[in-house]
């Protein structure tokens, strides 16, 4: 199991391009990641990946 951080730029800046963190977290969870956490309203996401899934990224 490995830990990753996604840092999305331009999220929730000056009230534009608003993304609800609950929806962003659900998107990551539905993709197969787990223990997904978002950091305030910044668009930064901390998540864990099982090595099985990570191996598929190389193919």
OpenMM code with the backbone's topology and positions (N, CA, C; nanometers):
from openmm import Vec3, app, unit

residues = "UNK UNK UNK UNK UNK UNK UNK UNK UNK UNK UNK UNK UNK UNK UNK UNK UNK UNK UNK UNK UNK UNK UNK UNK UNK UNK UNK UNK UNK UNK UNK UNK UNK UNK UNK UNK UNK UNK UNK UNK UNK UNK UNK UNK UNK UNK UNK UNK UNK UNK UNK UNK UNK UNK UNK UNK UNK UNK UNK".split()
positions = [
    Vec3(0.0841, -0.1165, 0.0000),
    Vec3(0.0000, 0.0000, 0.0000),
    Vec3(0.0892, 0.1235, 0.0000),
    Vec3(0.0576, 0.2165, -0.0906),
    Vec3(0.1346, 0.3407, -0.1008),
    Vec3(0.0433, 0.4606, -0.0844),
    Vec3(0.1008, 0.5691, -0.0363),
    Vec3(0.0288, 0.6931, -0.0157),
    Vec3(0.0637, 0.7912, -0.1265),
    Vec3(-0.0370, 0.8598, -0.1785),
    Vec3(-0.0164, 0.9592, -0.2833),
    Vec3(-0.0860, 1.0885, -0.2455),
    Vec3(-0.0399, 1.1977, -0.3048),
    Vec3(-0.1034, 1.3274, -0.2889),
    Vec3(-0.1278, 1.3846, -0.4283),
    Vec3(-0.2521, 1.4251, -0.4529),
    Vec3(-0.2859, 1.4938, -0.5779),
    Vec3(-0.3040, 1.6409, -0.5434),
    Vec3(-0.2329, 1.7272, -0.6130),
    Vec3(-0.2440, 1.8707, -0.5905),
    Vec3(-0.3029, 1.9321, -0.7173),
    Vec3(-0.4293, 1.9687, -0.7098),
    Vec3(-0.4999, 2.0232, -0.8252),
    Vec3(-0.4917, 2.1752, -0.8218),
    Vec3(-0.4491, 2.2345, -0.9310),
    Vec3(-0.4325, 2.3805, -0.9379),
    Vec3(-0.5624, 2.4478, -0.9795),
    Vec3(-0.5800, 2.5698, -0.9338),
    Vec3(-0.6920, 2.6506, -0.9784),
    Vec3(-0.8262, 2.6093, -0.9219),
    Vec3(-0.8262, 2.5389, -0.8111),
    Vec3(-0.9510, 2.4928, -0.7502),
    Vec3(-0.9959, 2.5934, -0.6457),
    Vec3(-1.1212, 2.6364, -0.6564),
    Vec3(-1.1839, 2.7253, -0.5583),
    Vec3(-1.1056, 2.8549, -0.5356),
    Vec3(-1.0507, 2.9103, -0.6425),
    Vec3(-0.9768, 3.0361, -0.6324),
    Vec3(-1.0741, 3.1516, -0.6568),
    Vec3(-1.0798, 3.2442, -0.5650),
    Vec3(-1.1652, 3.3633, -0.5762),
    Vec3(-1.3106, 3.3292, -0.6048),
    Vec3(-1.3564, 3.2151, -0.5572),
    Vec3(-1.4956, 3.1766, -0.5774),
    Vec3(-1.5273, 3.1292, -0.7179),
    Vec3(-1.4246, 3.1075, -0.7994),
    Vec3(-1.4441, 3.0584, -0.9358),
    Vec3(-1.4013, 2.9124, -0.9426),
    Vec3(-1.4545, 2.8408, -1.0379),
    Vec3(-1.4213, 2.6987, -1.0582),
    Vec3(-1.4377, 2.6211, -0.9276),
    Vec3(-1.5507, 2.6406, -0.8631),
    Vec3(-1.5748, 2.5784, -0.7324),
    Vec3(-1.5993, 2.4286, -0.7490),
    Vec3(-1.5281, 2.3525, -0.6709),
    Vec3(-1.5456, 2.2078, -0.6657),
    Vec3(-1.5723, 2.1705, -0.5206),
    Vec3(-1.6795, 2.0995, -0.4986),
    Vec3(-1.7153, 2.0577, -0.3636),
    Vec3(-1.6246, 1.9404, -0.3242),
    Vec3(-1.5576, 1.9533, -0.2122),
    Vec3(-1.4588, 1.8541, -0.1697),
    Vec3(-1.5218, 1.7167, -0.1470),
    Vec3(-1.6465, 1.7104, -0.1008),
    Vec3(-1.7128, 1.5807, -0.0850),
    Vec3(-1.7251, 1.5092, -0.2189),
    Vec3(-1.7572, 1.5833, -0.3235),
    Vec3(-1.7689, 1.5235, -0.4570),
    Vec3(-1.6328, 1.4789, -0.5092),
    Vec3(-1.5305, 1.5595, -0.4842),
    Vec3(-1.3952, 1.5232, -0.5262),
    Vec3(-1.3491, 1.3971, -0.4543),
    Vec3(-1.3750, 1.3909, -0.3236),
    Vec3(-1.3384, 1.2723, -0.2453),
    Vec3(-1.4133, 1.1493, -0.2966),
    Vec3(-1.5421, 1.1633, -0.3255),
    Vec3(-1.6197, 1.0510, -0.3787),
    Vec3(-1.5670, 1.0048, -0.5135),
    Vec3(-1.5227, 1.0974, -0.5964),
    Vec3(-1.4654, 1.0619, -0.7258),
    Vec3(-1.3428, 0.9726, -0.7078),
    Vec3(-1.2544, 1.0100, -0.6155),
    Vec3(-1.1348, 0.9296, -0.5893),
    Vec3(-1.1723, 0.7931, -0.5323),
    Vec3(-1.2681, 0.7896, -0.4407),
    Vec3(-1.3098, 0.6618, -0.3808),
    Vec3(-1.3726, 0.5706, -0.4851),
    Vec3(-1.4544, 0.6260, -0.5738),
    Vec3(-1.5190, 0.5461, -0.6780),
    Vec3(-1.4202, 0.4976, -0.7822),
    Vec3(-1.3032, 0.5602, -0.7890),
    Vec3(-1.1979, 0.5180, -0.8807),
    Vec3(-1.1195, 0.3994, -0.8253),
    Vec3(-1.1365, 0.3708, -0.6949),
    Vec3(-1.0703, 0.2553, -0.6363),
    Vec3(-0.9673, 0.2891, -0.5300),
    Vec3(-0.9485, 0.4164, -0.5025),
    Vec3(-0.8558, 0.4569, -0.3976),
    Vec3(-0.9271, 0.4487, -0.2633),
    Vec3(-0.8526, 0.4470, -0.1558),
    Vec3(-0.9159, 0.4389, -0.0244),
    Vec3(-0.8467, 0.5313, 0.0744),
    Vec3(-0.9130, 0.5502, 0.1904),
    Vec3(-0.8682, 0.6468, 0.2914),
    Vec3(-0.8449, 0.7838, 0.2276),
    Vec3(-0.9364, 0.8229, 0.1414),
    Vec3(-0.9246, 0.9498, 0.0686),
    Vec3(-0.9592, 1.0642, 0.1627),
    Vec3(-0.8720, 1.1649, 0.1633),
    Vec3(-0.8931, 1.2846, 0.2450),
    Vec3(-0.8628, 1.4076, 0.1609),
    Vec3(-0.9430, 1.5107, 0.1804),
    Vec3(-0.9149, 1.6368, 0.1137),
    Vec3(-0.8681, 1.7372, 0.2178),
    Vec3(-0.7904, 1.8337, 0.1723),
    Vec3(-0.7376, 1.9354, 0.2622),
    Vec3(-0.8111, 2.0664, 0.2367),
    Vec3(-0.8803, 2.1121, 0.3348),
    Vec3(-0.9667, 2.2305, 0.3297),
    Vec3(-1.0351, 2.2399, 0.1935),
    Vec3(-1.0398, 2.3559, 0.1321),
    Vec3(-1.1031, 2.3730, 0.0003),
    Vec3(-0.9972, 2.3954, -0.1078),
    Vec3(-0.8794, 2.3356, -0.0879),
    Vec3(-0.7654, 2.3648, -0.1748),
    Vec3(-0.7585, 2.2794, -0.3002),
    Vec3(-0.8285, 2.1667, -0.3028),
    Vec3(-0.8147, 2.0746, -0.4146),
    Vec3(-0.7029, 1.9744, -0.3929),
    Vec3(-0.6379, 1.9777, -0.2783),
    Vec3(-0.5348, 1.8789, -0.2467),
    Vec3(-0.6014, 1.7542, -0.1901),
    Vec3(-0.5582, 1.6384, -0.2403),
    Vec3(-0.6201, 1.5120, -0.2013),
    Vec3(-0.5113, 1.4145, -0.1579),
    Vec3(-0.5279, 1.3569, -0.0422),
    Vec3(-0.4389, 1.2533, 0.0100),
    Vec3(-0.5133, 1.1210, -0.0028),
    Vec3(-0.4480, 1.0191, -0.0612),
    Vec3(-0.5164, 0.8912, -0.0800),
    Vec3(-0.4171, 0.7761, -0.0817),
    Vec3(-0.4673, 0.6575, -0.0563),
    Vec3(-0.3870, 0.5371, -0.0551),
    Vec3(-0.4251, 0.4485, -0.1729),
    Vec3(-0.3257, 0.3744, -0.2221),
    Vec3(-0.3450, 0.2858, -0.3361),
    Vec3(-0.2893, 0.1490, -0.3012),
    Vec3(-0.3673, 0.0474, -0.3289),
    Vec3(-0.3179, -0.0892, -0.3117),
    Vec3(-0.2164, -0.1186, -0.4218),
    Vec3(-0.1144, -0.1945, -0.3888),
    Vec3(-0.0089, -0.2234, -0.4860),
    Vec3(-0.0641, -0.2935, -0.6094),
    Vec3(-0.1706, -0.3723, -0.5926),
    Vec3(-0.2334, -0.4406, -0.7052),
    Vec3(-0.2790, -0.3414, -0.8109),
    Vec3(-0.3439, -0.2347, -0.7680),
    Vec3(-0.3925, -0.1327, -0.8603),
    Vec3(-0.2752, -0.0573, -0.9204),
    Vec3(-0.1759, -0.0294, -0.8408),
    Vec3(-0.0604, 0.0470, -0.8877),
    Vec3(0.0149, -0.0286, -0.9953),
    Vec3(0.0208, -0.1603, -0.9863),
    Vec3(0.0875, -0.2403, -1.0895),
    Vec3(0.0201, -0.2227, -1.2254),
    Vec3(-0.1131, -0.2060, -1.2248),
    Vec3(-0.1872, -0.1882, -1.3494),
    Vec3(-0.1540, -0.0557, -1.4170),
    Vec3(-0.1037, 0.0440, -1.3421),
    Vec3(-0.0702, 0.1725, -1.4017),
    Vec3(0.0451, 0.1587, -1.5000),
    Vec3(0.1312, 0.0618, -1.4774),
    Vec3(0.2490, 0.0451, -1.5628),
    Vec3(0.2165, -0.0255, -1.6929),
    Vec3(0.0982, -0.0826, -1.7051),
    Vec3(0.0607, -0.1576, -1.8270),
    Vec3(-0.0169, -0.0733, -1.9231),
] * unit.nanometer
topology = app.Topology()
chain = topology.addChain("A")
for resn in residues:
    res = topology.addResidue(resn, chain)
    for name in ("N", "CA", "C"):
        topology.addAtom(name, app.Element.getBySymbol(name[0]), res)
